[in-house]
């Protein structure tokens, strides 16, 4: 099994040391670099091109959200796991728009962090679960997207996506994995991957989350959250 390369980004060396020590015991992960501030993190992403970046949001200079945006623009395949003290709706919206794969509390347990790592390793978007599991956050996120949709130019109503691609995108927005989408639509995993690649290409976005946000803004898909 090939190893998943990881870059650690945190202002405190002690935290990075603890995380490095924990992950070094897992054979399928390897640390390829560490950074203590945002600018270093962006440069390190360019230099090492890792699979995953684990990063705190409160970094000196360029903050974690800005780093995530910059990294996802140039390295769309990198899964960014962001650690933050703020788990409110507006913060989650910003994380989603930045293309973050997982948004976790700063005091996350090792077990929860490892679970998120494993899922991001499989290209899952853990942030979807956060939105759906916290009703107060879900409401704020959906309200923010609806507000954005109102502000969009009406010429964007036309969708360049096929009906099948819209089906796939709605299931992605529902938090489904490729495997679950394949089972639901009775198609192969490879066909799902082909649809996802086509969606990203047509919408000129970097990842699945950005595609969902793009489509929701324009009213192409509707996501019904708990309590709606």
Order of alpha helices (4+ residues) and beta strands (2+ residues): beta-alpha-beta-alpha-beta-alpha-beta-alpha-beta-alpha-alpha-alpha-alpha-alpha-alpha-alpha
